[in-house]
Amino acid sequence: MTPVGTGTLRATTTFGLMAGPLLTMVDSSVVNVATSALARELHTGLDTVQWAVSGYLLALSAGLAATSYLARRYGTLPVYAAAMIGFTAASAACAVAPGAYTLITARAVQGLAAAPLVPLAMSMLLGERGGAGGRRIPAATGILLFLAPALGPSLGGLLLAGGGWRWIFLINVPAGLYGLLALRAAPRTLTPPPQPDARIDWAGLALLSAGLPLTVFGLSRGATHGWTAPAALIPLAGGALLLAAYARWSAGRPHAALDLRVLRDRRSALALLLSVSASVVAFTALFLLPVFTQQVQGHTALATGLALLPQGVVMGLATALGERISARVGARRLVMAGFTVLAVAGTGLTALDARTPLWATSALLTARAAGIGIVVTPLLGVLLQPLGADRIADGTTVFTIAQRLGGALGVGVLSSLLAARTATAGPVGAFHQVGVVLAVLAAVSALPAARLPGAGAGAAAEGPVT
């Protein structure tokens, strides 16, 4: 029998596995450009429509809690396919929503269905050895994964101008259906068999599914209401307590909702910590730079979106290239080099002002994208290397959660810094200070990266985690 996670996937199967992550990451940001149109056409306020954005992200965070258990119990591929069906159906419901509250409800269902798509697709594409000794990431896969966040605002603007807000959701339906058809070619050996006797950890699921969205909600409210305001402090503290309670609850449990033993290897834990740092550096700039180009430099949303596209392509290419180079030079040197590039590019952010041409801003973003691309894949490989095939879904889910929490933390904290410093230093000066923070964080992160595996070193030196 062919071992799990080996062999070469057909192009149609690869597309089927990429359709879900691409759609869910685009939908994380695509609605942002349509909030004014939604409020106007649905005859409601912006504060109500904003829940179409927040509800999706919060439901997605809650759904991540059950991803690993569902994959173990029913099989990775069947759960991925079911999530794709749910996401496609919820997208159709969003497209025909007659009112704001119906749309918000459909968006929450869409987010819940989207939760398993990224970690499960990653686990199937990376194979048994997490990219280090099994299947390699196709270049097109890397491009799509990192082009998606930049594509959201651009695609949203084009669809909004061409056909109205309903097309933002309607376009998901044919893409989702085609992705489902493509999955029919997936080999049966792609994933481990389901474990019908896997127990469900109800208490753990409750702690995680409440703690994750509360934490994300608190981080988002901190940027708008202030970190000491009850609207931010209460959910943030509550979410942190619930997540800490889950960590204590799951210790030593053989059927935990999300197996945190994947971090028992010291290098895996270090890789996860560095991935959080990379997420802060990546997502903060991706969120704040469009604000800078539009509000300070005066560019349109469409022009800004087009300027973001090259970084997605470069980041995808760098991701695929980094995965290949890592096997030769080791994760240590590659991750240190990537963080060094990010530190230099962060310093470059301090050179931007109101008169900087958009092409120059795009070039700087592209340099940052190369740095992020060569950092992420080696870190994921180190995290997953010690894991058996039946724990890959746990590893990719932990990695996805860490990235989302890191991104939310970075955006929340540095948005607050930007707002606070704008009053005294002006918008350009405040943005420069954010650039300094990102540069310092990247430079500091390069130091512990020296403890990652080098060329020819096995990441599983401490033994497999089973």
C-alpha positions in Angstrom: 0.0 0.0 0.0 1.2 3.5 -0.8 2.1 5.3 2.4 0.1 8.3 3.6 1.1 11.6 2.1 3.4 10.3 -0.7 3.3 10.5 -4.4 2.4 13.4 -6.7 -1.0 14.9 -6.8 -2.8 15.7 -10.1 -3.3 19.3 -10.9 -7.1 19.0 -10.5 -6.7 17.5 -7.0 -4.3 20.3 -6.0 -6.8 22.9 -7.2 -9.6 21.2 -5.2 -7.4 21.4 -2.1 -6.5 25.0 -2.8 -10.0 26.2 -3.6 -11.1 26.2 0.0 -8.2 28.1 1.5 -8.2 30.6 -1.3 -12.0 31.3 -0.9 -11.9 31.5 2.9 -8.9 33.9 2.9 -10.3 36.1 0.2 -13.6 36.3 2.1 -11.8 37.3 5.3 -11.2 40.8 3.7 -13.4 41.0 0.6 -16.4 42.4 2.4 -14.5 45.3 4.0 -14.7 47.3 0.7 -18.5 46.8 0.5 -19.7 47.9 4.0 -20.9 51.3 2.8 -22.9 49.7 -0.1 -24.3 47.0 2.2 -25.5 49.6 4.7 -27.1 51.7 2.0 -28.9 48.9 0.1 -29.9 47.0 3.2 -31.1 50.2 5.0 -29.1 49.8 8.1 -26.2 51.4 9.9 -22.5 50.7 9.4 -22.2 49.4 13.0 -24.7 46.7 12.1 -23.2 45.8 8.8 -19.8 45.6 10.4 -21.0 42.3 12.1 -21.0 40.8 8.6 -17.2 41.1 8.8 -16.7 40.4 12.6 -19.2 37.5 12.6 -17.4 35.7 9.9 -14.0 36.0 11.7 -15.4 35.1 15.1 -17.3 32.0 13.8 -14.1 31.0 12.0 -12.1 31.2 15.2 -14.7 29.1 17.1 -14.8 26.5 14.3 -11.1 25.9 14.6 -11.6 24.3 18.0 -13.3 21.2 16.4 -11.2 20.9 13.3 -8.7 18.3 14.7 -11.3 16.1 16.3 -13.5 16.1 13.2 -10.4 15.1 11.1 -9.5 12.3 13.4 -13.1 11.0 13.7 -14.4 11.2 10.2 -11.2 11.6 8.1 -9.4 14.7 6.8 -10.7 14.5 3.2 -14.4 13.9 4.0 -14.4 16.8 6.6 -12.7 19.1 4.1 -15.3 18.2 1.5 -18.2 18.7 3.9 -16.7 22.1 4.9 -16.5 23.1 1.3 -20.1 22.2 0.7 -21.1 24.2 3.8 -19.0 27.2 2.7 -20.5 27.2 -0.8 -24.0 26.9 0.4 -23.5 29.7 3.0 -22.0 31.9 0.2 -25.2 31.4 -1.9 -27.3 32.3 1.2 -25.2 35.5 1.6 -25.8 36.4 -2.0 -29.6 36.2 -1.7 -29.9 37.6 1.8 -32.9 39.9 2.0 -31.7 41.9 5.0 -28.8 42.7 7.2 -29.5 40.2 10.0 -30.0 37.4 7.4 -26.7 38.3 5.9 -24.9 38.4 9.3 -26.3 34.9 10.1 -25.2 33.5 6.8 -21.8 35.0 7.2 -21.4 33.4 10.6 -22.3 30.0 9.0 -19.8 30.7 6.2 -17.1 31.4 8.8 -17.9 28.3 10.7 -17.6 26.2 7.6 -14.4 28.0 6.5 -12.6 27.0 9.7 -11.3 23.6 8.7 -10.4 24.5 5.1 -6.9 26.0 5.7 -5.4 23.6 8.2 -6.8 20.5 6.6 -5.7 21.5 3.1 -2.3 22.3 4.5 -2.1 18.9 6.1 -3.0 17.1 2.9 -0.7 19.2 0.7 2.3 18.9 3.0 1.9 15.2 3.5 3.2 12.9 6.2 6.4 14.7 7.0 5.2 18.2 7.0 7.0 19.3 3.9 10.4 18.2 5.1 10.4 14.6 3.9 7.1 14.1 2.1 5.2 16.0 -0.5 6.6 19.4 -1.5 4.4 22.5 -1.8 3.6 23.3 -5.5 4.7 26.8 -6.5 1.1 27.6 -7.6 -0.1 26.6 -4.1 2.3 29.1 -2.4 1.2 31.8 -4.8 -2.5 31.2 -4.2 -2.1 31.0 -0.4 -0.4 34.4 -0.1 -2.0 36.1 -3.0 -5.4 35.6 -1.4 -5.2 38.2 1.4 -4.0 40.8 -1.1 -6.6 39.7 -3.6 -9.6 40.3 -1.3 -9.8 44.1 -1.4 -9.0 44.2 -5.2 -11.5 41.6 -6.1 -14.1 43.1 -3.9 -13.7 46.5 -5.5 -14.0 45.1 -9.0 -17.1 43.0 -8.2 -18.7 45.9 -6.4 -18.2 48.2 -9.3 -19.2 45.7 -11.9 -22.2 44.0 -10.5 -23.0 45.0 -6.9 -22.2 43.5 -3.5 -24.1 40.2 -4.1 -21.5 39.2 -6.6 -18.9 39.2 -3.8 -20.6 36.1 -2.5 -22.1 34.6 -5.6 -18.7 34.2 -7.2 -17.8 31.6 -4.5 -20.5 29.2 -5.7 -19.0 28.1 -9.1 -15.5 28.2 -7.6 -16.6 26.0 -4.7 -18.5 23.6 -6.9 -15.6 23.2 -9.2 -13.3 22.6 -6.3 -15.6 19.9 -5.0 -15.6 18.1 -8.4 -11.8 18.3 -8.4 -11.6 16.5 -5.1 -13.0 13.4 -6.7 -9.6 12.6 -8.2 -7.9 12.7 -4.7 -6.2 9.3 -3.9 -7.5 7.3 -0.9 -3.9 7.2 0.5 -3.8 11.0 0.8 -4.8 11.0 4.5 -4.8 8.6 7.4 -8.0 6.5 7.8 -10.7 7.9 10.2 -10.8 6.7 13.8 -14.4 5.8 14.5 -13.6 5.2 18.2 -12.1 8.7 18.7 -13.8 10.3 21.7 -15.1 13.8 21.7 -13.8 16.1 24.3 -16.9 18.2 25.1 -15.3 20.2 27.9 -12.2 21.0 25.8 -14.3 22.0 22.8 -16.4 24.3 24.9 -13.3 26.0 26.4 -11.6 26.4 22.9 -14.7 27.4 21.0 -15.4 30.2 23.5 -11.9 31.2 24.3 -10.7 31.7 20.7 -13.4 34.1 19.5 -13.4 36.0 22.7 -9.7 36.6 22.4 -10.0 37.7 18.8 -12.9 39.9 19.7 -11.0 41.5 22.5 -8.0 42.2 20.4 -10.1 43.8 17.7 -12.0 46.0 20.3 -8.8 47.1 21.9 -7.7 49.0 18.8 -11.1 50.9 18.6 -12.1 51.3 22.3 -8.8 51.3 24.1 -7.1 48.4 25.9 -8.4 49.4 29.3 -12.0 49.8 28.2 -14.4 47.2 29.5 -15.5 46.5 25.9 -12.0 45.2 25.1 -10.6 44.2 28.5 -13.5 41.9 29.5 -13.6 39.7 26.4 -9.8 39.7 26.2 -9.3 38.6 29.8 -12.1 36.1 29.5 -10.7 34.6 26.3 -7.2 34.3 27.8 -8.5 32.6 30.9 -10.5 30.1 28.9 -7.5 29.3 26.7 -5.3 28.9 29.8 -7.9 26.6 31.3 -7.9 24.5 28.1 -4.1 24.2 28.2 -4.4 22.9 31.7 -7.4 20.7 30.9 -5.8 19.0 27.9 -2.5 18.2 29.5 -2.1 14.4 29.4 -5.5 13.7 27.9 -5.3 11.2 25.1 -8.4 12.5 23.4 -8.1 16.3 23.8 -10.0 18.4 21.3 -6.7 19.9 20.1 -3.6 17.9 21.0 -1.1 20.5 22.4 1.4 17.7 22.8 2.5 18.7 19.2 4.5 21.4 21.0 6.3 19.1 23.3 9.3 19.2 21.1 11.3 22.3 22.0 12.0 23.2 18.4 8.4 22.8 17.4 7.4 25.2 20.2 10.1 27.7 19.1 8.9 27.5 15.5 5.4 28.3 16.6 6.5 31.3 18.6 8.5 32.6 15.6 5.5 32.1 13.4 3.5 34.3 15.7 6.2 37.0 15.3 6.2 36.6 11.6 2.4 37.0 11.6 2.6 40.2 13.5 5.1 41.6 11.1 3.2 40.4 8.0 -0.5 41.1 8.8 0.1 44.5 10.6 1.8 46.0 7.5 -0.8 44.3 5.2 -3.6 46.0 7.2 -2.0 49.4 7.8 -0.3 50.1 4.5 -3.6 50.3 2.5 -4.9 52.8 5.1 -1.7 54.8 4.6 -1.8 54.8 0.8 -5.4 55.9 0.7 -5.7 58.3 3.6 -2.2 59.9 3.5 -1.1 59.4 -0.1 -4.6 59.8 -1.6 -4.7 56.7 -3.8 -8.0 54.9 -4.6 -8.9 51.6 -3.1 -8.6 49.9 -6.5 -5.1 51.4 -7.1 -4.0 50.3 -3.7 -5.4 46.8 -4.2 -3.5 46.5 -7.5 -0.3 47.6 -5.8 -0.7 44.8 -3.3 -0.9 42.1 -5.9 2.8 41.7 -6.7 3.6 41.0 -3.1 1.2 38.1 -3.1 2.9 36.6 -6.2 6.4 37.1 -4.8 5.4 35.7 -1.4 4.0 32.6 -3.0 7.1 32.1 -5.1 9.3 32.7 -2.1 7.3 30.2 0.0 7.7 27.5 -2.6 11.4 28.3 -3.1 12.0 28.5 0.7 10.6 25.0 1.1 13.1 23.6 -1.4 16.1 25.6 -0.1 15.4 24.7 3.5 16.2 21.1 2.8 19.7 22.1 1.6 20.7 25.0 3.9 18.5 24.2 6.9 15.7 26.1 8.6 18.1 28.0 10.8 19.9 30.0 8.1 16.8 30.5 6.0 14.6 31.8 8.8 17.4 34.1 10.1 17.8 35.5 6.5 14.1 36.0 6.2 13.8 37.9 9.4 16.8 40.0 8.4 15.1 41.0 5.2 12.0 41.9 7.2 14.0 44.1 9.5 15.6 46.0 6.6 12.2 46.3 4.9 10.7 47.5 8.2 13.3 50.2 8.3 12.4 51.1 4.7 8.8 51.9 5.9 10.3 54.9 7.6 11.2 56.4 4.2 7.6 56.5 3.0 5.8 59.8 3.0 2.8 61.5 1.4 4.6 62.0 -1.9 6.1 58.5 -2.3 5.1 57.0 -5.6 2.8 54.0 -5.3 5.2 51.8 -7.3 7.9 52.5 -4.7 5.5 51.4 -1.9 4.7 48.3 -3.9 8.4 47.5 -4.4 9.0 47.8 -0.6 6.0 45.5 0.1 7.4 43.0 -2.4 10.7 42.9 -0.6 8.9 42.3 2.7 6.9 39.5 1.0 10.0 37.7 -0.1 11.2 37.7 3.6 7.9 36.4 4.9 7.8 33.7 2.2 11.1 32.2 3.1 10.3 32.3 6.8 6.9 30.7 7.0 7.4 27.3 5.3 10.6 26.3 7.1 8.9 27.2 10.4 5.9 25.1 9.5 8.2 22.2 8.5 10.0 22.4 11.9 6.7 22.4 13.7 5.3 19.4 11.9 8.5 17.3 11.4 8.3 15.3 14.7 4.6 14.4 14.2 3.1 11.2 12.9 0.6 11.3 10.1 -2.3 11.1 12.5 -1.2 14.3 14.3 -0.6 16.5 11.2 -4.1 18.0 11.5 -3.4 19.0 15.1 -0.1 20.6 14.0 -1.6 22.6 11.1 -4.6 23.7 13.3 -2.3 24.9 16.0 -0.2 26.7 13.4 -3.3 28.4 11.9 -4.6 29.5 15.3 -1.2 31.0 16.2 -1.1 32.9 12.9 -4.6 34.3 13.4 -4.0 35.3 17.0 -0.6 36.8 16.1 -2.1 38.8 13.3 -5.0 40.0 15.4 -2.6 41.0 18.2 -0.3 42.9 15.8 -3.1 44.7 14.1 -4.8 45.6 17.3 -1.7 46.8 19.2 0.0 48.7 16.4 -3.3 50.2 15.2 -3.6 51.7 18.6 0.0 52.9 18.5 -0.7 54.5 15.1 -3.8 56.3 16.3 -2.2 57.5 19.5 1.0 58.8 17.9 -0.9 60.5 15.0 -2.2 63.1 17.4 1.3 64.2 18.3 3.6 63.1 15.4 1.2 63.4 12.5 0.1 60.4 10.3 3.5 60.1 8.5 5.5 60.3 11.7 3.2 57.8 13.4 3.5 55.4 10.5 7.3 55.7 10.7 7.2 54.7 14.4 5.1 51.6 13.5 7.8 50.8 10.9 10.5 51.0 13.6 8.6 48.6 15.9 8.2 46.1 13.0 11.8 46.3 12.2 12.9 45.8 15.8 10.6 42.8 16.2 11.9 41.2 13.1 15.5 41.8 14.1 14.9 40.4 17.6 13.2 37.3 16.1 16.3 36.5 14.1 18.2 35.8 17.3 16.3 32.8 18.7 16.0 31.5 15.1 19.7 30.5 15.5 18.4 27.5 17.6 16.4 26.0 14.7 17.8 22.9 12.9 20.6 23.5 10.6 21.5 21.8 7.3 21.3 18.0 7.7 19.9 18.2 11.2 16.7 16.3 12.0 14.0 18.3 13.6 12.8 15.2 15.3 15.9 14.8 17.5 13.7 14.6 20.6 11.6 11.8 19.1 8.3 11.7 17.4 5.2 13.1 19.1 2.5 10.5 18.9 
